[in-house]
């Protein structure tokens, strides 16, 4: 379990494609990691299988590679890192499981004072979980949804876009400092929204 408050960024040092994909990550500002620890890497809950000084190695299954942006990781890629939440620790963001629901695409950015408004497009099957002033996790960053707009895209297919506000500090310490229009990020919807939707489905069945 995580909070969506990024501890530091890491750099991909090595990618080994043998069976499961083995990735070595170096931490910019090291925190304590032991073998078996869960670490949120760009919103993906991964297990440290080897630790060496300020580096740790994780194993990525085919499922993870298929459903997340991890498939695009290469040497030099920067990722947001957060250690798992300790019992009794402060929850400054919201409860994050590190189980990615899908990908959201950057549509545009717009300056608003010192901050930047980011617009994302979400897959249709996840749109119902996104609500104004609700929580969302993008590449492991806990954010509040500003606004949600439903519309139609190519051939009249339904589309849903939502906006979030990124302050300068968040842009500086996370991958939001290098994202651009067209990029995809790992999306985890608020787990409370997921359970409410499931309960609603069961009532209607």
N, C-alpha and C positions, 0 to 999 in steps of 0.2 A: 504494500500500500504506500502511496506517495501523496504529495500535496500539490504538485504542479509548480513549485517554487524552485527554479533551476539553481543548483549549487555552484556549478562551474561548467565550462565547455571542455570538450575533449576533441582530440584529433585522431582520425583513423591512421594508424601506423602501418598496419599490415592486414591483408585480406587473403585468406587461404581457402580455396574452393576444393575441399576434400571431404566427401560425404556431406555432413552439415557444414555450413560456411563458418569458419573460425575468424573472428575479427579482433585485432589488438587495438586498444584505445589508450592514448596517453592523456592524462588529466592536466589541464592548464594550471589549476590550483588543487593539488592532491588532497583528497579526504581519505579516511581510513576505509580500506576495502579488504575483505577476507574472502577466501575461496568459499563459494556457496552463497555469498551475499546477492541480494536482488538489487539491481541498479536500473533506473529509468534512463534509457538512452534514446533521445528524441521521441519520448513518449512510449517507448517499447520496454516492457519489463523483461530484463535479461539477467542471466545468472553468471557471475564471475567464476570461471573455471580455472583460471590461473592468474596469479598476481605477482608483479615484479616492480618494486619501487613505486613509481608514479603511473605505472601501466597495469592494465588488466585485460584479460582475454575473455570473450564471450562466444557462445555457440548459437548460431542462427539456423533454425529448422527451415525446411522448404515452405512450411505454412507461413512463417514470419517473412521470408523472402518474397512470397507471392502477394501478401496482403499489405505490406508496408513499404516505406521508402528505403528500407535497408537494402533492397535489391539494387539501389543506385549508389550505395556507399563505395568509396574508393579511397586509396591512399590520399590523405590531405583533406578529406571531408570533415567538416566540423559538426559535432553533435552536442546537444544539450544533455547534461548529466545531473541526476539527483539520486542520492542514496535513499533507501527505504525509510519510511517514517518510524521513529522509535516510540514505544509506548510512553505516553505522557508528554510527548513532544508537541510543540505548537503547530497548529494547522492554520497556516496563513493563507492558503489558497482554497482548495476544496479536495475532497477525497478522490484520488486518482488511482486506478487499478493497474495502469500500464498495459491494458489489453486494447489494442487499437481496433476501432470499429470500421475504419475505412480511410480514404484519402480525401482531403479538401484541397481545392485549387485556388491559388492566388489570382484574383480577377484584376484588382487595381489597388493603388494606394493614394491617399490624399492628405496633405498636411493640414493640421488643425492646431494652431498655436505652436507649441513646442512638440506636440505629439503627432502621431500619424494614424489615420483611420485606414484600416486594412479591410478590403472586401474579399470574401471567400465564397466559392461555390461548393455546395455540398451535394453528395449523391442523393437521388430521390428517396431511397429507402431509409436514409438517416435524417431527412428533413424534419420529420415530426418530432425529433428529439431536441431540436434547436429552438430556443424561445428567447425573446427579448429579456435581458437582465438575468438570464440563466447562465450556468457555467459551461465551459467547453475547454478541452485540452488540445492544444495544437503543438505538435513536436515537443510534448512534455511540458508546455507552458500553460499554467492555469489562467484563464481569461474570462471576462464577462462579456456576453453578447450585447452589443448596443441595439442592433435592429435586425429584423428579418424581412426579406422581401421574396414573395413567390412570383414567378413569371413563366415564360415559355421560351424555349430555345429553338434549335434547328428542327424543322418539321413539326413544330408545335409541341415538342417534348417538354414536360414540366421541369422547371429549374428553381432552385432555392438558393438565395445568396444571403449572407449575414456579414455584419461588420463587427470589428473589435477595435479598441483603442490601444495603441502601443506607445507608452511613454519612453522618453530618451533612455532611461536606465535599462528598461527591458530590451530595447534595441541594442544596447551596448553589450549586455552580458548574455544574450541568447542569439540564436540563429536568425532572428528577425532583422539583425543588422545586415544580413547578406541576401535575404530572400528577395525575389522579384516576381513580377507578373508572369504567370504561366507555371511557376513552381508548384509542386504538390507537397503537402505536409501531412503527417500522421494525425488523424482525428480520433479523439475519444470523447463520446458524448457523456453528459452527466449521468452517473449510475442511477441516481434517483429518478431521472426522467425515463431511463430504460425500464426500471421496475414498475413505475406508474403505468407506462404504456402496456406492459405485459399484463398487469392486473386488469386494465381496461379491456384488453382483448379477451381475457378469460370471462369477464362479466358479460360481454356481448355475444360470446359463443353459445 
